[in-house]
Amino acid sequence: MKSQREPLVSYGSVKTAALKKGDSHPKNYAVPNFGVDTDILDSQRNLHNVEIDLGHNLNLKVGGSRNTGVDDFDGHPMNYKVPDFGMDRDILDSLSNLKSTEAKLGKWKY
């Protein structure tokens, strides 16, 4: 059974603190809280709406000794050998281009 879709809204508060005597610069000044970023609100609203449409709530499992919040990684292979194919071809091209340009125009001072 589908429930009604609801927009997600967050309201924050503004905290202030008085300046202390002898402070050379302002500290603990008021910082406005504009609430949760609109991208986060959109993502939460979209997730909520999809959960309603599918009739299922997303539940991320916290597992393993690392508590990643994604999955149980303890059963996955770790520390396996990764082949070394050398430096990437694009990097080699860039270094070669830099060398030939510096030979013509002088060393680049960045």
C-alpha positions in Angstrom: 0.0 0.0 0.0 1.4 3.4 -1.0 1.5 6.2 1.4 1.4 9.9 0.3 4.6 11.4 -0.8 5.9 14.1 1.5 8.5 16.8 0.8 11.5 16.8 3.1 12.2 20.1 4.8 14.8 21.1 7.4 14.9 24.3 9.5 18.0 25.3 11.4 18.8 27.8 14.2 21.3 30.6 14.5 23.7 30.4 17.5 25.4 33.5 18.9 28.0 34.2 21.5 29.2 37.5 23.0 32.8 38.7 22.4 35.0 38.4 25.5 36.9 41.4 26.8 40.4 41.6 25.4 39.8 39.5 22.2 41.9 40.9 19.3 39.4 39.6 16.7 35.8 38.5 16.7 35.3 34.9 17.9 32.2 32.8 18.2 30.3 35.2 16.0 26.8 34.3 14.7 26.8 32.0 11.8 23.4 31.6 10.0 22.2 28.0 9.6 20.4 27.8 6.3 19.5 24.2 6.9 20.4 21.2 4.8 21.8 21.7 1.3 19.2 21.5 -1.4 21.0 18.7 -3.2 20.8 16.6 -0.1 17.2 17.4 0.4 16.5 16.5 -3.3 18.4 13.2 -2.8 16.4 12.4 0.4 13.1 13.3 -1.3 14.0 11.2 -4.3 14.9 8.2 -2.1 11.7 8.6 -0.1 9.6 8.7 -3.3 11.3 5.7 -4.9 10.8 3.7 -1.6 7.1 4.5 -1.8 6.8 3.6 -5.5 8.6 0.3 -4.9 7.0 -0.5 -1.6 10.4 -1.2 -0.1 12.8 0.7 2.2 16.5 0.8 1.5 18.4 -0.6 4.4 22.2 -0.4 4.3 23.8 -3.2 6.3 26.6 -2.3 8.6 28.8 -5.3 8.6 32.3 -6.7 9.2 34.9 -5.3 11.5 35.2 -2.0 9.6 31.6 -0.8 10.0 31.6 0.8 6.6 27.8 1.1 6.3 27.9 -0.5 2.9 28.4 -4.2 3.2 30.3 -7.0 4.9 33.8 -6.8 3.5 35.4 -9.5 5.7 34.8 -12.2 3.2 36.3 -10.3 0.3 39.9 -10.9 -0.9 42.4 -8.3 0.3 46.1 -7.6 -0.2 46.2 -9.4 -3.5 48.9 -8.7 -6.1 48.1 -5.9 -8.6 50.1 -6.1 -11.9 52.3 -3.2 -12.6 52.0 -2.2 -16.3 54.3 0.8 -15.9 53.5 4.4 -16.2 50.3 5.4 -18.1 50.8 6.2 -21.8 49.1 9.7 -21.4 51.6 10.6 -18.6 54.5 9.4 -20.7 53.3 11.6 -23.6 52.9 14.6 -21.3 56.4 14.2 -19.8 57.8 13.8 -23.3 56.0 16.9 -24.5 57.2 18.9 -21.5 60.8 17.8 -22.1 60.8 18.8 -25.8 59.1 22.2 -25.0 61.6 23.0 -22.2 64.4 22.2 -24.7 63.1 24.9 -27.0 61.8 27.5 -24.6 63.8 26.9 -21.4 62.9 25.3 -18.1 59.3 25.9 -16.9 59.2 27.8 -13.6 55.9 26.9 -12.0 
